[in-house]
Amino acid sequence: MVGAFAALKWRLVSSRFRAATGSTKAWIIVGWCVAGLVLATMFLGLSALRSRPAIATTVIVVLFTVQLVAWVLGPLVAFGIDETVDPAKFALLPLRTGTLQRGLLVASLVGYLPAANAVVLLGAAIGLSSSWGLLPVAVLCAAVQLLLCLVISRAASTAMSGLMSGRRGRDLGMVIGSLLFFAYLLLSFVLNQTASSATADTGSSLGTGVTSTSRILAYGPDGALAAIPSMLAAGRGGRLILAAGTAAVVLIGAWRWWSVALQKSLTTASSTTEGSAPVRTADPGAAAKLPVADSLLGMISLVVRRDRILTWRDPMRRMPWFLLAGLAVLWPFLVIKGHGSLFAVAFPSLMAGLQAGNQFGVEGTGLWLHMVAFADRTRARGESLGHAIFTIIPGTVIVVGAVFLHATLRHDLNRVPAALGVCLAMMLGALAVTGYVSARLPYAMRQSRKSMLMNSIPGQKGRTTGASLAAMGGGILVAVPAIVLLVLSLGGSPAWGWAALFVGPICGAAAVLIISNSTASMYLSRAPEILAVVAIGDRS
């Protein structure tokens, strides 16, 4: 039975490649080659640490800890991507809990992610082997580390499965995902600043801080596994027994936790609900205050109000804005040190324009209602402009706030006009092209998705990538006049910066207004084809 689980998982993993067309298979192979090069680089880098045992132990203790944390928190952020994570899929199988648990564990070892982790862990095992006699011990520790990651990850996903299938769980996943993203950016910034100051003052880098951190992490189960080979080489028997005992106790406890959570999830119905707002009495006069799609402005108002309500209710629509705000604030600190960091807000500006992407794909089969109700050019254009205006409002607040923040902290207030001109032009340009690409290159989205990371369905990844790249390229193209004026302002009169502030938004707004008309025409002429593409999301 355990072998059957492994065979089924392998068929699930490999079927996507077998079902792909020739060109798609070629791109998949290219992706495998790139991933193989990255893994080979990591493998060789970790293996090269073998000649520096002290550094190897320090680095790999931190690596094992980060790896375990990623596996534990992964189910909360990415629940719904891997269908085998949800134990409800196996509730009707006539299997005992122990058999099912062993089968799921073996199935967890099959796939691209476990294979990549195994390669990295093998490189870490070689790096921990200061002598070849330690290699079997290091390989055993690496194998136990992979097993520990899988068991704890499965236990966490099983215990949280009932919650993650409801709206409250998606809210929790949104919060945790946002905090992880912000923590990563903050940690990168702190490490960069510390490394810069340490190098300038003493000629050293982060060695002292990382070493101190690794000593603390070595008392955890994953850090203990990474430290066992060095303890064995140094003859520290007491610490070795304590480290091995810690890892064994945590592994056995995680296995027991998974067993209890699996038994409970298979025999208990979830008590979560999708609705979380209290029932309110309808206001008799509220209907008269609602916008009516009887004109272009009425249609725009209706779409803006609808997008606002849906974004407020759906955590998967809210999370990109939280991440975008964090990116706009922290990203420039990472890429530009000192003066000029406000210009790095240009990248988050492009990302803000992409928030209106795939306007028709998010509707799924519900797009037919739009086709029936808004089947004329005026309403179709109003729908496109409504999506754009809703995106412009929070996007402008984020971009302007980030530019002024960096200008104030870096004493670059004289560069604010030029930076704002370029950033707003990029945001509006990307927004304009995004609307057109939504009609020209739509892609389906899972309407029953439980993961905020599941944006498209298998077989349409090329469409997703193409649409994103086209929108970003369009944003840069629309901002070319403002970029030219920005360059002139840096090398000449500051007046060119004010000209960029005037020209950039004008070009962006013109692009939105002009391309919205083309978007409406494209949508009206291709509505049945668009519906056929996006309706696949309801069946996935």
ZIFENTA-V441453 format. One record per run of one state. SS is the DSSP state (a for helix, b for strand, c for the rest). FROM is the first residue (numbers start at 1). TO is the last residue. If there is no record, write none. Layout:
ss/from/to
SS/FROM/TO
SS/FROM/TO
This chain:
ss/from/to
c/1/1
a/2/19
c/20/21
a/22/51
c/52/52
a/53/78
c/79/82
a/83/85
c/86/86
a/87/90
c/91/96
a/97/108
c/109/111
a/112/128
c/129/131
a/132/159
c/160/160
a/161/164
c/165/166
a/167/202
c/203/206
a/207/217
c/218/220
a/221/234
c/235/236
a/237/267
c/268/285
a/286/289
c/290/295
a/296/313
c/314/314
a/315/335
c/336/340
a/341/356
c/357/360
a/361/373
c/374/376
a/377/409
c/410/412
a/413/440
c/441/460
a/461/478
c/479/479
a/480/491
c/492/494
a/495/539
c/540/540
